[in-house]
Each structure stands twice: as C-alpha cells, then as structure tokens.
Amino acid sequence: MRLHGKVAIITGATGGIGEATAKLFLKEGAKVMLVARSLEKLQSTLQRLPADADLAHHVADAADEAANAAAIAAAIEAFGGVDIMIANAGTEGSIKPLEALTMADFEEVLRTNVLGVWLSMKHCVAPMKLRGGGSIVALSSVAGMIGFPGMMSYVASKHAVFGMVKTAALELAVSNIRVNAIGPGPIANRMMGSLEAQMSPDDPQGQHEILKGLVPMGRYGTNEEVANLALFLASDESSYCTGGIHMIDGGFIAS
Ligand SMILES: NC(=O)c1ccc[n+]([C@@H]2O[C@H](COP(=O)([O-])OP(=O)(O)OC[C@H]3O[C@@H](n4cnc5c(N)ncnc54)[C@H](OP(=O)(O)O)[C@@H]3O)[C@@H](O)[C@H]2O)c1
C-alpha cells in the first residue's frame, strides 16, 4: 500500500496510461479522482475499475481553467484534500510538415499539452500546501528531448512540459511539493496507433515495425510500465526527487 491514505487526481484518465495509473494507484491504497473531457468515456473507464474503490470522476477539458479548478475542488469535497496530481492529458495532434500546419492545429496541441499541464499545477498548489506538501507528475515524451519530423506542435509542447516541470520544482521545493516529468518512448496504445496511421496511412503495421526498430530494447512499452514509474514518483519512495526528467523509453534517447 504505497499510497495508503493519499488522494490522487489523474487527468486524461480515459486514456491508456491514465487508466493504468488509476488502476495501480487504487491497488496501492489511493483515493482517486479521474478527470477527462468525455463523460461517456469516463463511465466506460469506471466500469473497468474496481466497483468498491475510493473513486470519483469529473469532466474537464484540459485547457478550461474553471473546469480544472472545479475538478480539484470536487476531489477535496470527496476525499478531504489533494496529495498527488498526475497531469497526463495530452494529444498527439496532426502529423504535417510545419508549413502545412494551421493555427488551429498548433493551438489545439498547445492548449491541451501546455496550458493543460500548467492549469493542473496551478490549481493543486494551494490544496497541497494545506496538506504540508505533495507530488506533481507531468507526462512529457521522448519528443520533449529531441525533434521528430512532422510533429512540430507536439515536440514544442512536450519540450515545454519539461521547462514547466523544472520551473515548478524550483518554485515549490520550499513548500515540500515535488514536481517531476515522465518521458515515455513509444507506448502500445491508442496514441501510437494514431501516429502510425498518420505517418503511414497505407501501412500502419509497417510503420509500427519501423518505429519498434528505433527502440534499442526492440519493443514498445506498456501503459502499466509507465504507471509503475508514476507510482514511484507519486509515492514517498521518491522523496528526494524533484525537477527531474525520468525517461521510460527502452533506451530510445540514449541511442
Ligand atoms: N502513447 C505514447 O506512446 C506516449 C508517448 C509519450 C508520451 N505520451 C503522453 O502520455 C500521456 C497520456 O497519453 P496516452 O498514451 O495514454 O494516450 P491516450 O490513450 O490517447 O490518452 C490521452 C488522454 O488525454 C485526454 N485528452 C486529450 N485531449 C484532451 C483535452 N483537450 N482535454 C482533456 N483531456 C484530453 C484523452 O481524452 P479523450 O479520450 O477524450 O481524447 C485521454 O484521456 C499524454 O500526455 C501523451 O502525450 C504518450
């Protein structure tokens, strides 16, 4: 029970990594607030989680400040406070050469992946201070470390997440709030399926094999492997970790 008595908020809870993280956190004794933009998807996610768990849910678009603040208030109302924020909601956007990207393409990715992470941080600081500290974990990517052709908005957004995490860690260390980033490589779930299909509409499976071949470990990661790292960073086991970028990429960035 590595999160016994802790209250965790997970954004993007209807996605692959979000759901796996919720499942693991519940197993480790946390009370969990699932946040996502689709009530229908939240209800379907809830059906796959234990019926007797300490669970609540709230609908919020990542870039909607009032909805984010309301989600955090709802967690406090349901569970008495906030100890852990997993800022996980994210979108891959459209794969296009930079000269073909529209303002709408770029803005959608920045609003979700950058403003969304900042808003998650912003509204959990005061409640975490009331608890004497906390842990914020934001999802970046290998695309936060290096460039990928055709992915300018996503790459920009994930570099920004690393910058925000470093800044938040410096501002919040004095309040005993730790802030860390996770940098996954390709993970076997919907998002990578979308990227494969966008990169190679006629042969997504072939694209999958190409991308797999770029990973030194020769495979995609799993949602559960990312959830395990989120658990470590959320728990007191990582009590001296803050401002860090924690890659989980099968060696992708090392190569
Ligand atoms: N999969 C990978 O290979 C990979 C690699 C590196 C980093 N990551 C990062 O890991 C995080 C989780 O992604 P995932 O792999 O679990 O992909 P996913 O299955 O597509 O999940 C993404 C989640 O974010 C939500 N979301 C998207 N746009 C949103 C918005 N505007 N407002 C609120 N929620 C929104 C999605 O909700 P809907 O279902 O309603 O769209 C979903 O719950 C993301 O930040 C992603 O960039 C993933």
Ligand as a Chemical Component Dictionary entry (heavy atoms), coordinates in Angstrom:
data_LIG
# 
_chem_comp.id                   LIG 
_chem_comp.type                 NON-POLYMER 
_chem_comp.pdbx_formal_charge   0 
_chem_comp.three_letter_code    LIG 
# 
loop_
_chem_comp_atom.comp_id 
_chem_comp_atom.atom_id 
_chem_comp_atom.alt_atom_id 
_chem_comp_atom.type_symbol 
_chem_comp_atom.charge 
_chem_comp_atom.model_Cartn_x 
_chem_comp_atom.model_Cartn_y 
_chem_comp_atom.model_Cartn_z 
_chem_comp_atom.pdbx_ordinal 
LIG N1  N1  N 0  1.329   6.688  -26.074 1  
LIG C1  C1  C 0  2.591   7.046  -26.192 2  
LIG O1  O1  O 0  3.380   6.399  -26.902 3  
LIG C2  C2  C 0  3.118   8.245  -25.447 4  
LIG C3  C3  C 0  4.488   8.527  -25.551 5  
LIG C4  C4  C 0  4.983   9.645  -24.901 6  
LIG C5  C5  C 0  4.159   10.435 -24.143 7  
LIG N2  N2  N 1  2.820   10.147 -24.053 8  
LIG C6  C6  C 0  1.977   11.047 -23.271 9  
LIG O2  O2  O 0  1.279   10.315 -22.280 10 
LIG C7  C7  C 0  0.059   10.998 -21.956 11 
LIG C8  C8  C 0  -1.093  10.004 -21.969 12 
LIG O3  O3  O 0  -1.314  9.568  -23.287 13 
LIG P1  P1  P 0  -1.739  8.072  -23.669 14 
LIG O4  O4  O 0  -0.557  7.413  -24.233 15 
LIG O5  O5  O -1 -2.437  7.423  -22.541 16 
LIG O6  O6  O 0  -2.736  8.380  -24.888 17 
LIG P2  P2  P 0  -4.318  8.343  -24.990 18 
LIG O7  O7  O 0  -4.760  6.942  -24.722 19 
LIG O8  O8  O 0  -4.672  8.984  -26.257 20 
LIG O9  O9  O 0  -4.816  9.232  -23.736 21 
LIG C9  C9  C 0  -4.804  10.637 -23.769 22 
LIG C10 C10 C 0  -5.772  11.145 -22.736 23 
LIG O10 O10 O 0  -5.772  12.589 -22.775 24 
LIG C11 C11 C 0  -7.105  13.029 -22.973 25 
LIG N3  N3  N 0  -7.212  14.299 -23.695 26 
LIG C12 C12 C 0  -6.814  14.600 -24.950 27 
LIG N4  N4  N 0  -7.129  15.866 -25.253 28 
LIG C13 C13 C 0  -7.753  16.382 -24.147 29 
LIG C14 C14 C 0  -8.321  17.640 -23.841 30 
LIG N5  N5  N 0  -8.325  18.669 -24.691 31 
LIG N6  N6  N 0  -8.852  17.795 -22.591 32 
LIG C15 C15 C 0  -8.866  16.788 -21.709 33 
LIG N7  N7  N 0  -8.355  15.568 -21.950 34 
LIG C16 C16 C 0  -7.809  15.380 -23.165 35 
LIG C17 C17 C 0  -7.765  11.917 -23.748 36 
LIG O11 O11 O 0  -9.169  12.045 -23.696 37 
LIG P3  P3  P 0  -10.059 11.600 -24.986 38 
LIG O12 O12 O 0  -10.047 10.096 -24.940 39 
LIG O13 O13 O 0  -11.390 12.204 -24.710 40 
LIG O14 O14 O 0  -9.370  12.148 -26.196 41 
LIG C18 C18 C 0  -7.219  10.708 -23.000 42 
LIG O15 O15 O 0  -7.898  10.535 -21.794 43 
LIG C19 C19 C 0  -0.083  12.119 -22.984 44 
LIG O16 O16 O 0  0.305   13.347 -22.400 45 
LIG C20 C20 C 0  0.875   11.712 -24.080 46 
LIG O17 O17 O 0  1.334   12.815 -24.831 47 
LIG C21 C21 C 0  2.286   9.064  -24.689 48 
# 
loop_
_chem_comp_bond.comp_id 
_chem_comp_bond.atom_id_1 
_chem_comp_bond.atom_id_2 
_chem_comp_bond.value_order 
_chem_comp_bond.pdbx_ordinal 
LIG N1  C1  SING 1  
LIG C1  O1  DOUB 2  
LIG C1  C2  SING 3  
LIG C2  C3  SING 4  
LIG C2  C21 DOUB 5  
LIG C3  C4  DOUB 6  
LIG C4  C5  SING 7  
LIG C5  N2  DOUB 8  
LIG N2  C6  SING 9  
LIG N2  C21 SING 10 
LIG C6  O2  SING 11 
LIG C6  C20 SING 12 
LIG O2  C7  SING 13 
LIG C7  C8  SING 14 
LIG C7  C19 SING 15 
LIG C8  O3  SING 16 
LIG O3  P1  SING 17 
LIG P1  O4  DOUB 18 
LIG P1  O5  SING 19 
LIG P1  O6  SING 20 
LIG O6  P2  SING 21 
LIG P2  O7  DOUB 22 
LIG P2  O8  SING 23 
LIG P2  O9  SING 24 
LIG O9  C9  SING 25 
LIG C9  C10 SING 26 
LIG C10 O10 SING 27 
LIG C10 C18 SING 28 
LIG O10 C11 SING 29 
LIG C11 N3  SING 30 
LIG C11 C17 SING 31 
LIG N3  C12 SING 32 
LIG N3  C16 SING 33 
LIG C12 N4  DOUB 34 
LIG N4  C13 SING 35 
LIG C13 C14 SING 36 
LIG C13 C16 DOUB 37 
LIG C14 N5  SING 38 
LIG C14 N6  DOUB 39 
LIG N6  C15 SING 40 
LIG C15 N7  DOUB 41 
LIG N7  C16 SING 42 
LIG C17 O11 SING 43 
LIG C17 C18 SING 44 
LIG O11 P3  SING 45 
LIG P3  O12 DOUB 46 
LIG P3  O13 SING 47 
LIG P3  O14 SING 48 
LIG C18 O15 SING 49 
LIG C19 O16 SING 50 
LIG C19 C20 SING 51 
LIG C20 O17 SING 52 
# 
